[in-house]
Amino acid sequence: MNTIGERWQAIMAQIAAAEAQAGRAPDAVTLLAVSKAHPAQSIRSAYALGQQHFGENYLQEALQKQQELHDLAITWHFIGPIQSNKTQPIATHFDWVHGIDRSKIADRLNAARPEDAPALQVCIQLNISDESSKSGVNAEEALALAQHIATLPRLRLRGLMAIPAPTADPLQQRAQFHAVRQVFEQLQGQGHAVDTLSMGMSEDFPAAIQEGATIVRVGSAIFGARTYPKDSASST
Ligand SMILES: *Cc1c(COP(=O)(O)O)cnc(C)c1O
């Protein structure tokens, strides 16, 4: 049985190989370790190896682990769906929020971000495969939402996040990530200083790196299969 350490090393090596294959700089890609459903002790183990960024989907679960890990200088990313009644704690306890898909959520996060903290780093969630997932905006909406976020002083728009429809076909994976990248380039063309493409998970991160991902969000390939029941996962 592999340990978190062995799996983490293997993922880091795969990221480096994909960067080289794509002709990208070493360290062009940041590994975001997705620790939902895994205990604080697993996060502590990965942190001890040098893992800095951790992603959580469910607020209550995340807050509990943050308390247990308050002695570590972790960068916390909220990557789950954002309910408007949870924006205050999310704006207070996270460094990044990846799933912004409407201006109301952006407004509420902006209003709740504490004055003594740096601006909240945010990504707009783009939905390029329309039916397969309910969350995320289309390209046109993403451009409008970016204009709006640019007016909010406590948010800093970093780029786009996407969860394409799962497929085992690497060509199809690349085509989907390519579509995200095109919208990202449109954002840049409109003058937004965006630098982040958050795309790629355990099953498809090498393809995402080929298409320019700067953050890959990898969970099960590091921590193992998630075991908690679907029901408890959906209740925050
Ligand atoms: C759970 C999750 C991941 C990680 O998924 P794995 O397949 O375990 O790597 C990445 N991004 C988001 C938004 C997630 O919810």
The ligand as a Gaussian input file, in Angstrom:
#p B3LYP/6-31G(d) Opt

LIG

0 1
 C      -12.903000      16.869000      -5.181000
 C      -12.447000      17.902000      -6.116000
 C      -11.184000      17.818000      -6.742000
 C      -10.247000      16.641000      -6.581000
 O      -10.764000      15.513000      -7.221000
 P       -9.890000      14.172000      -7.388000
 O      -10.545000      13.472000      -8.511000
 O       -9.989000      13.448000      -6.094000
 O       -8.504000      14.574000      -7.695000
 C      -10.796000      18.870000      -7.541000
 N      -11.579000      19.945000      -7.747000
 C      -12.798000      20.064000      -7.175000
 C      -13.609000      21.267000      -7.430000
 C      -13.268000      19.047000      -6.353000
 O      -14.483000      19.155000      -5.810000

